[in-house]
Amino acid sequence: MSWLRALKETARSGFAVERRRLEPVVAGRGAVGLAIVVGGALALFGPAVAVSSAFGAFQAAIATFQRSYRPRPTLALASGASLAVSTFLGYVTGAGAHPGPFLALLALWTFLAGLAWAAGPTVGIIASSNVAIMLVTVTLPTSVATAAGHAAMIAVGGLVQAALIVLLPVRRWGAQRDALADALAAEADYARRLRHDPTASFDPVPLMTARSAAAVTARQARRRPAELHGARGLAERIRPVLASLADPAVGAPAEGPERDRVRELLGAAGEVLDACAHAIRHGEPVDLPPPALAALRTPDTGAILSGAPRRAATRLAALLGDVVETAEPRTETAAAARARPALVRLVPVALARMRAELRHDSPVLRHAVRVTVVTTAGYALGTALPLGHGYWAPMAAVMVMRPDFSQTYARSVARLGGTLLGVTLATGVVQAAHPGTYLSAALAVLCAFGMYLLMRTGYAAGQVFVAAYVVFLLGMDGAGLTQTVRERVLLTLLGGLLAMVSYAVYPAWETPRLRGRLADWLTADGRYAAAVVAHYADPAGQACPDVREALLGTREARIGWQEAVARATHEPVRHRGLSHAAVGDAEDALAQFGRVAMLLEAHLPERGTPPVPQAADLAEALRRATERGAKELRERRVPGWDELRAVVGTWERAWERDEARAGGRDGRGGEGGGEDDGAGEDEGRGEGHGSGERDGSGEGGGAPDHFLLRKAAVLLLEALDELSGALAR
């Protein structure tokens, strides 16, 4: 993509407004907290302290809107406390009077805020916002004692917001309910799509999000509603059953009465999952549609379906029943839960992640260096220019800069446009109406409400209210009345331009790293498939921790790949050996590889089932082939799968030989000479039934008497060949 096209695309995305569900009650609660803090500070201490405390309450409320499943009061308290410390240290180092020490502190603080993105986007956003607001609040105190007072009031602002969240709760567990409901709704959509496309893909993001939401602190675990515990695990188990029921390779034929029955079951499963998702989202009893219940409970299923499809249908009905029972609201709380460390215990983890990013090829380290240089340079330039209130430039820079190209450029353009409109409107109101202190405070609270309400609809829309909020807030003390619209917009433009130029000069492009991301996904997929296949050689039932761990690894790798592709799409960088067509084809091939492994997982043999010894050879071949293929992929070579091809080829030759011998004995050998008759196929398709070798297979590397395993081995190799074909184009 050329630079001109990249700039157009990022500018368009920066001004985009998304249709999101507004939360006026939550926004109103944040505005009420801000009004309490500002009003109390004005009455007790005056406008200067009120401005500081308002920034603390404003930032604390913003922290509670972040996409985090940590308790909201904890986020508000952490935001207020960190901003208070930053303000006090900033003033003590000599902000304004002695710019040298303050610049050193600003550089250190900004560098740490940049590295904080390693701990997650929520931590990164809060840290960046604290640096931006600190640039304003350090200008308000007049002595060390007053600086301590301002810092205390900023912390009080966070405390008030936290208290309001506890006293005026809105949709308790709402984020967790939405995450789990979205996962079930995604499963329902998947079931409906399988009716028309038996090999449809499934995006694992909703399931991973629900897994993250399921982690709770010890305090949360004692209060979490029981319906939020258990349904996610059932949804995880339903997905492979849906896929195995729909896929003609291992399930019902592509056409005929069996396929019609499968479509009916899939449609009913979608309706039941949707009903459970609605019940969990709203905390209501499950209202199941009668036609769906009738389709799942009819005794005709056993007469129409046979073999693996019948077992999958039976298991699907049982799992759906468990989901319905779990989704019903109950008064008791769940005892077991995924543990989430408390905030204090999270600090060493965050520091370890930040240290891990201290390497030359780290995108987070490059972001930290960029934002540090730009913020300090913007502060120095803004102070030197005769425009007054030079903090507008570094504040704009630190707020728009992100570790990736598209977000940085999109936010730069959006901030300039939003600031231009917001500052123009607010300054016009100030100059025309000359509002007093309390009226300015009321207008600032109103702008904060607008920002909270529209924050998730788009960055540009929120920036209109943020810019107006700062103008009205500083106008309470008369601090911003001497600066015109032109000066504020010029300083914002300066900060945005510095941010954009810094990424062009010292980039962290995602495009050259796509091969590494794809190799990570290939390795994770190989480990998952090998773990699943290995349990056919050593049956351990459905509870297999190693398979679960490998599955989570492949999901994380796939999401990492998808996010990298999304970031690379808008980068003005040549593909360097991995074209856009190759990216799409390679993704389809690895998704197919993972889907086949998932089908095998759906039919894992129960503990005590006779093992399939040949599966161990296939598992080892899968592991070695994918690891070697990932190495070749990173080295810009087309992977080969000779070891895996040899195992599959041995199986196919042995099976053809055994079929010919069996045909010679019972007269069933025809031109096809391929599969058993119906009874034999049903047995071979079972969940681990029919193991061992066929007649004659002991003569050096026989084929397993397991239809699903033999079919899956061929499909896995075909998927890897498709990956090599995509990379060779």
N, C-alpha and C positions, 0 to 999 in steps of 0.2 A: 504494500500500500504506500502511495506517495505521501509526502509530508502534507501537501495541500488537502488531499482527501482525508488524511488522518485528522487534521485540524477541523475540517468540516464535520466529520463524524463525532468527534469528541465535543465540539460546540453544540451540536444537536442533542447529544445525550445530556449535556450539562443543563440545558434549558427544558428538558423533558419533564413532564408532570405525570406521575403515575396515579392510577385510580386505586386508592387504598381506603380501607375502612377507617374512618375518622373516629377518634376517641375523645369527644368533647368533655366528658366527665373527668377523665384522667388529666387532660390539659387544664381544665378548670381547677383541679386540685393543686397542680403545680403553680398556677397563677395565684391561687389563694395563699399558698405558702410564701410566695414572693411578696404579696401585698402585706402579709403579717410582718415579715422581716423588715420591709422598707418602712412601713408605717411606724413600727415600734422604734426603729433606729432614728427616724426623723424626729419623733416625739422626745426621745431620750438624749440623743447625741448630736443631731444636726445632719445637714445634707451630706457632708464628706463621708462620715461613717455609714450613712444610709447607702451611698453608692457602693462602697466596699461590700457591705452585707448583702446588697442586692445581687452583686455579681456572684457571691457565694451561693445564694439560694437559686439563682438562675442556672448556674452550672450544675448544681446538685440535681435539679429537676431534669436537666438534659441527660445526665448520667443514668437516670432511672428509665429513660426511653430507649436505651441501647439494647441490642439483641443479646441479652444475657439471661441465663436462668438462675443466676445468683439472687438472693433476696434483695429486693429493691431498696429497703432501708440501708443495707450494707453499702450499696453503690453510692447512695446519697452521702452517707457519712464519710466514706473514703474520698469522694470528690471534694467535699467541703474541707476536710482536714488537709489534704494535699495542697489545695489552693491556698489555704491559710499559711502553711509552712513556706510555700513559694513566695508569697507576698512579703512575709516578714524578712526572709533571707534576702530578697531582692532589695528591699529598702536598706537593710543593714549594710549591704555591700556598697551602697553609695549610688543608687539609681538617681540620675539627674546631676547631682553635684560632682560625683566621681565616676564617670562613665567607664573607666578602665576596669575596675573590679566587677562592676555590674555586667559588662560585656563578657567577662570570663565566666561569671555565674550563669549568664544567659546561654552561653555556648555549652556549658556542661549540662544544664537543665534540658536544653533542646536536644542534645545528643542522646541523653538518657530517654527522653520522650520518643525519639526516633527508634531507639532500640526496643522500647516498650512494645512495639508492634509484634515482636517475637512472642510475646505472652498472649496475643490475641487482639482482635480489632477493638473490643471494648476497652481494654487497658490502654491501647494506643490512642484511641479517640479522647479518653479522659485526660491522658498525659499531655497530648497536644493542645487540648482546650485550656488546660491549666497554664501552659506557657503563654498562650495568646492572651488570656485574661490577666495574667500576672503583669504583662506589659502595661496594662492600664492601671491596675490597682496600686502598683508601686509608686505612681505619681501622686497619690492622694494623701498619705501621711506627711507630717511635718517634723516628726521626731521619732526616736526609737520607741518611746512610750506610746505615742499614738499609733505607730506601726504595729506594736503588740496588740493594741486595742482593735485596730482594723482587722488584724489576723483573727482575733478571737470572734469578732462579729461575722467574719466570713465562715468560720467553723459553725457558728450558731445558725447561719443560713442553711447549711447542710443538715444540721440537727433538726431544724424545724421541718424541712421537707421529709426527713426520715420519720419524724413523729406523725406527720399527717398521713403518710402511707400506712402506718400502723393503726391510727385512729379512724381513718376514713378509707378502708380497703375498697378497691374496685376490682371485681372479678378475681377473687382469690384463686390462685393457681391458674390464672387465665393463660399465661404463656405456655405452661406445661400442658394444659388442656388442648390448646390450639395445636401444639406440636404433635401430640398423640393423635388428635383427630385428623390432622393433615396426613399422617402416616396411614391411617386406616382408609381415608378417602383416596389416597394414592393407590392402595391395594384394590379398592373398589373400581377405580378407573382402569387399572391393569386387567382386572378380571373381565371388564366389558370389552376392552380392546382385544383380548385374547379370543373372543368370540369370532372376530373377523380376521385377525392376524395371529395365528397360533404361535408364532415365534416373535411376538412383539417384545420390544425392549422395556426395561423398567429402570427408572432413575432412582438410585439408592439414596439420594439426598434427604427425602422425607424421613426415611428410617434412621439415618444417621443423626438427623436433627432431633428426632424423638429420643434416640439413645442419649444424646447430650442433655436433653431436658429431663431425663429420668434420673440423672445424678443429683442427689440432694445432700445437704449438710445434715448432721445429726439432729439439729433442731427441726429442720424441715421434715425429716423422716418421721418424727413423732406426730406431725400434723397433716401429712399428705393424705388426701382422700384415697380410699382403697381402690376405686375404679381407675386411678392413674397408675396402678401397679399391676403388671401381668399382661395387659392387652398388647403392649409393644412386643413382648416375646412371642405371643401367639401370632401376631402379624408377621413376624420374622419367619415363623414356621409355615404360615399359610402360603407365602409367596412361591416357594419351590413346588408345593403341591398343586397350585394353580397352573404353573408352567408345565409340570409333568402331565397333568390331566389334559391340557390343550394341545401339546406337541404331538403331531402325528407320528413322529419317529419312535416314540415310546408309549404313546397313548392311543386314543381312538383313531380309526382311519379318517382320512381327509374328508370323505363324504359318506353318506348313509345314515341309518337310524342312530348308530352310536355317536356320530358327530353331532347330530341334532340334539341328542340327549346331553352331550357335553356342553353345547352352547346354552342349553336351558339351565344347566347347573352353574355355569359361569355367570350368567345373567342374575340368577338368584343370589349367588355369592356377592356380587356387586351391590345388590340392593340391601342385603343384610349388613355388609360392611359400612355402607353409607348410613344406615340407621344407627349403627353403633357409634360412628364418628359424630353424628349429630347429637346423640345422647351424651357423649363424653364432653363435647365442646360446650354444651349448655347445662350440664349437670342434671339432666332429666332422665326419666325411665326410657328404656329402649322400646320404640314403637315399630315392631316388625311388620312388613307388608305380608298379608296372608298368602298371596300367590307365590312369593319367594319361599315361605315356609312349606307350602304344599309341594313345590318342586324339589326341595331338599329331602323331604320326608317320604315321598312316594315310594312304594315297594317295587315299582317298575325298574328302578335303577339296577338292581341286582339281576334282573332278567335281561336287560338290554346290554349292559356293560359286562365285560369279563376280564380276568387277568389284571394287569397293572392299572388300566383305567378304572376298574371297579374298586380296587384298593385305594386309589387316589380319591375317588368320589366319597368312599366311606370315611376316609381320614379327613377330607375337607369338611364334611358335615359335622364330624366330632369337633374339629377345631373351631368352626363357626359357632357351635353351641357354647364352647368355652369362652369365646370372645363376647357373646351376648351376655353370659352370666357375669363376666368380669366387668362389662360396661355398665351394669346396673348400679345406680348410686347406693352406697351403703354408709352406715354411720361409723363403722370401725375404720381404723387406719391400718395401712400395710406395715408389717413388721420388718421385712427385708427390703433393702433398697441399695441402688448403686451409690457408693459414697462419693461425695464432693468435698474436698478439703476446705476448711474454714479459711477466711481471707488471710489471717496471719500465717497459717501454714502454707498458703499459696505463694508467699513472698520468696522463699528459697527456690521454689519451682520456677517462678518467673525470672529470677536472677540467673538460674542455670540456663534457661532458654536464651536469655540475652547474651550470656557468655558464649554460648554455642554459635551465635551469629557473628562473632568477632573473627571473621575470615574474609579474605579479599574478594571471594566470589559470592558473598552473601547479598541478596537484594535488600535485606533489612539494614545491613551495615551501610550500604551505599545510600539508602534513604536517610539514615541518621547523619551521614556526612553531608549530604545535600541540604537537608533542612537546617543543620547547624550553620553552615556557611551562609545560606540565604537569609536566615533570621538575623544573624549578627550583622551581616552586610546591610540588610534592610533597616535595622535599627540605627546603624551608623549613618546611612544615607538620609533616613527620615529625620534624624536629629540635626544633621548638617544643613539640610534644605530649609529655606525660610518659609516653610508652610505651616509650622506649628503642629503640635501633637503628632510627632513623627511615628508614634507607635502604630498608626494605622497600616503602615507598610509591612513591618514584620508580623503584625497580627494577621493580616490577610495571607501572607506567605505560609505561616505555620499552620493555618487552618485549612488551606487548600492542598497542601502537599501530602501525598500518599506514596506508598512503596511502588505502585505501578503507574505506567504512563497515562492510560486513559482516564483514570480517576483524577490525577493531578491536573491534566489539561482541562477536563470537563468542569471540575470544581473551580479552576481559575477563571474560566469564562463565566460560569454561573455566578461566582461571587462578585465579579465586576458588574455584571448586569443587575444582580440583586442589590448590591450596595448603591449603585447609581440611582435606582428607583427609590430605595428606602431612604437614603440620605436626602434625596431631593424632596420627597414628600415630608419627611420629618423636619428638615430645616425650613421648608416653606411654612409649616404649621408654627414653628417656633418664632420665625420672623414676622408672621402675620398676626398671631394671637398673643404672643409674649406670655405664655403660660407661667404661672408661679410655680413654687417648689412642689406643692401637693398635686397640682394639676399635671405637672411634668411626671411626677411619680405614677399617677393614675394612667397616663398615656403609656408610660414604660411597661406597666403591668399588662395593659391591653395588648401591646405589641408582643410581650412574652407569651401571652395566651395564644395569639395567632401563630407564633413560631412553634409552640408545643403542638398545636392542632395540625399544622401542615408540614411538620418536620419530615415525616415519612413519605410525603407525596413528591418531593423533589428538592434538591439542594438550592436551586435558584429561588423557589417560593419561600423557603425558610429564611434565606439571606435578606430578603426585603424587610422582614420583621426584625431580624437581628440588627441590621444597620439602623433602623428607626429606633429600636430599643436603646442602643448605645447613645444615640443623639439625645433622646429624651432623658436618659439617666444622667448623662454628664451635664445636661442643662439644668438639673436640679440644683447643682452647686455653681452654675455659671461657667463650668470648666470648658464647655464645648461651644460657647456662643461666639467666640472670636474666630472660629474656623468656618469657612464657607463650603458650599457643596463642591466647588471646583477643587479645593485643596484636599478634601477628604477623598474624592474620586481619584485624583492624581496619585495620592499615596497608595490607595488600594490597587490602582493599575500598576504602580511600581512594584508592589509586593507580588502581584500575580505574574508580571513579566519575569521577575527574578526567579520565581518558582518554575516557570516554563523553560526558561533558558538553562536553568541548572540541570533539568532532566535531559535536555539535548546535549549538554556538555559532558555530564557524568551519568549516563543512563544505566539502567538495569533491565535490559530487554529480556522479555520472556521467550521470544521466538527462538533464539539459539539454544535454549534449554529444553525445547519440546522433545527432542530425542531422549534426553535423560528422563523426563517425566514419563514418556512412553515406555522406556526400559523399566522404570520402577513399577509401572502397572503390569507389564509382562511378567516380571519377577513375582509380584504378589499373586497374580492369577495362577502362575505355575505352582506356587506353594499351596494355594487353595485346592487346585485340582489334584495335586499329589496327595494332600492330606485326606481328601475325600476317597480317592481310589485306594489308598493304603488301608482304609477301614473295610474294604471288601476282602482283603487278605487277612485282616485281623478284626473281625466284627466286634463292635463295642456298643451297639445300639445307637439310639438317636442322640444321646447326650455325649458329645465329643468335644471337649474343650479346645483341642488343637484345631479342629475344623472351624469352630466358632472364631477363634483368634485369627485364623487365616482368612476367613470370610471378611472380618472387620478390616484386615489389612488390605485386601483387594478393593474394598469399598473406599477406603481412604485414598488409595492410590488412584482409583478412577476419578474420584472427586477432584483430587489434586490435578490430574490431567485435564479435566473439563474446565476447571478454573484457569489453568495456564493457557488453554486454547482461547478462552474468552478474552483474556488479557492480551494475548498475542494478536488477536484479530484486528485490533485498531492500531497496532504499532507500525510506524513507517520504516520497517526493516524487511529486507529480502528473506525469503524462507530458508536459504542456506541448506538445501538438500531435503527439506520436508515440505513439500508443496501443500496448498490447501486441499487439493484432491486426495493427496496421500494421507493427510491428517484424518479426513473423513473416513476413508476406506480402512485405515489402520484401526480407528476407533470401532468401526463396525465389526472388524475381525476379532478384536480382543473382547468385545461385548458378547459375540457369539461363543467364544471360548469359555467365558465365565458362565454363560447360560447353560452350556452343556455340563459343566462341572456342577451347577446348581441342580440340574436334573438328576445327576448321580447322587447328590446329597439327599434329594427327596426320597430316594429309595435305599438309603443306607440299611444294610442288613442288621437285624436285631442281634443282641448278644446271645451267643450259643448257636447261631446259624453256622452251618458248615462253611469254612473259609474258601476263598478263591485264591489259591497260591500265586497264580500268574499275575494277579493284580499288583503284587509287590514290585514285579519287574516294570510294569507300566508306570507305577508311581515314581519309581526312581528315574526312569527315562524322562518323565514329564519334568521332574525337578531339575535334572541336569540340562535338559534341552532348553528350558526357558531361562535358566541362569546363563548358559552359554549364549543364547540368543540375545539376552539383554546386554551382555558384554559386547557382542558384535554390533548391536544397534547403537551403542554409545560410540563405537569406533567408526560409525558411518559405513558399516558393511551390511549387506543383506543377510539376515540370519538363515542358517540351514538347520534342518531337524533330522539329521541322518540317524541318530541313535533312536529317536522315537519312531522314525519311519521303519527302522529295522524291526523293532518290537511288533509294531502293527502289521508289518508285512509277514512276519513269522506266524502271527495269529491267523491272518487271512489264509495263508497257504495251508496251515494245519487244519483249519476249519473246512476248506474245500476238500482236502484229502479225506477228512472224517466223513463229510457228507457223501462223497463218492463211495466210500466203503459201506456206509449205512444204506445207501441206495442199492448197492449191489446185493445186500443181504435181504432186504425186504421188498425190493422191486419198486421203491418209491423214487429212485434216481431219475429225474427228468432233465429237460434242458435247463430249467432254472437251477436245480440242485442246490438251492440256497438255504432256506430256513425250514424249520420243522413244521409239522402241521399245527393245527390250532392248539391242541393240548400241550405239545412240546413248547410252542412259543409262549403260551401262558406261563408255563413253569419257568422258562428262561427269563421271562420278563419280571419275575417276582423280585421282591426286596431281599435279594441274597439267596433265593432258592435255586437249586440246581447248580451246585458248584463242582469243582474238580475238572477232570479232562475227559474228553470223549475217547472212544475206542481208537487206539493207535496214537493218541496224542502224546503218549509218554516217550515217543521216539524223538527226543530232543526238542523241547520248547513247544508244547502243545497249546491249543487255543482254549480259553475258558468256556465252559458250558453255561454262559450267562449272557443272554441276549442284550441287555442294557449295557453291560460293560463292553462287549464287543462293538456295539453300535457307537457308544460314546467315544471309544478309542479312535475310531475312524473320523468322527466329527471333530474331535479335538485336533487331530492332525490336519484336517481340511481347513480349520480356522487358522492354524498357524501358517499353513501354506498361503492362505489369503492375506495374512499379515505380510509375509515376504513379498507377495506380488504387489501389494500396495507400496511397500518401501522401494521396490525395484523400478516403479514407474517414474 
